[in-house]
Amino acid sequence: MSPSNPRAVYFLMALLLTLSGCGDKSADSSLRSNGRLVSDPQAALIWDETAASEERIERMESLRPPVSREVAEALLYVMKDRTQQTFIMEPDDSVFGYRTVEGSFNQPYERVDLRWTAILAIERLALIQALPDLISALFDEHEVVRHFAARALWRFGSKEGLPILVAGLEGKALSNESANRILKEITGKDFGFATDIGWARKSKAIELYRDYIKTMKPLRPMPRMGENADLDRRVRYHVKILGDHQFLHMEKARRNLGMLGDLATEHIAKALGDKDLGASNQQLRAYAVQALAKIDTPKSRRVIVEVCARDEAPPVRSRAALAMGRMPRDLGYSVLMGMLKDSDESVIIAATRALGAMGGKGAIKALEAQYGESGRSKRWRTMTAFSLVRLGSQDPQFGALLAEIMTKGKPYEKAELADLLTEWKGSTLGWDERVSPEEQPEAIAKWLALFRH
């Protein structure tokens, strides 16, 4: 047995440690891999970045269920491109079961074949706890990793990866061939796509796939909270990260949770009342609103309306108001109307913006009455005027205020107005808030016409 063979060395060490039966048990029953104490020799080899990649790939390809939790954690670690990850979840003995290790964009590049082999093993072993990590893998820099992650998600009950596969058809040969193969496999359809058929025929096949995936229903329902303890730990830790005050970490956790459907809704709803999580962390509750808005299911909407909109913190209520503006009118309208009387002006502004998007009987009358109140900020008046114009008010004073901001406003006022106009019409119709009115008369004229109805 050659000492240069890492796999043989790990198994020999495990055998010797088992037979020795002496000394400290925790030391004797463990192998050390990349600084970790690992009792499973298979996990030690998979985790070991000093071992030959071919040995690690062979070990992952040979895995069959059941596997230890250490093997599962090793696969979850290897599947990540750590040059792109903002954080890595490392198992520990804390109440959450994990700790956050800062992702380093200067770490050695993890070979792409290791990453996709780990994902294939996760799919084959049905390691459902990988759901949040597979969502992350949809954003891997390598298209084949993204495609295998999309297939694994589909097997586990999620449609989130299907648009990634269709987008892959527009890539180069390696990308579009792997995407087409997987799409044909999971849809059972062949729309005639091929790498060398010409762009017109490719485009037609892509559109057929894009339309078809909208009709597809997952093979199985997504798991619920309580069905898999390992999955629950990973999702709960993502919720915890929402309140960690590290922007990149929070953004990634919010994105992943927003793509996990009501599995994430259930964990977020529980966390909002948990003293170790949301009940004492305003930042977590505010970010949770955005994740719930992205999930956008009846259950997630109810949590926003019934819990977040009544939060003690104005930033949380404000985000809840904005989220309700994108809901069906029968869900949030009465709550938004009540928010116009909130004690915090930022909440009133958010509710005003949301009502402008939602509409509803009585909204124009309530906002017109609000506009006449004295002692309010210019931003408050601007938002009220904009919502009234958007709702179709014929009073010229509202359009006049917006026109004044568009032509003479301060940079931050114009920037917010541009955001509002884009939300309303899908674009600024050519208006650039950074350019003087004299240089863009046509765009200004379009908006003035809209403001005047």
Secondary structure by P-SEA (a helix, b strand, c coil): cccccaaaaaaaaaaaaaaaccccccccccccccccccccaaaaaaacccccaaaaaaaaaaccccccaaaaaaaaaaacccccccbbbbbccccccccccccccccccccaaaaaaaaaaaaaaccccaaaaaaaacccccaaaaaaaaaaaaaaccccaaaaaaaaaaccaaaaaaaaaaaaaaacccccccccccaaaaaaaaaaaaaaaaacccccccccccccaaaaaaaaaaaaacccccaaaaaaaaaaaaaccaaaaaaaaaaaaccccccccaaaaaaaaaaaaaaccaaaaaaaaccccccccaaaaaaaaaaaaaccccccaaaaaaacccccaaaaaaaaaaaaaccccaaaaaaaaaaacccccaaaaaaaaaaaaaaccccaaaaaaaaaaaccccaaaaaaaaaaaaaaccccccccccccccccaaaaaaaaaaaac
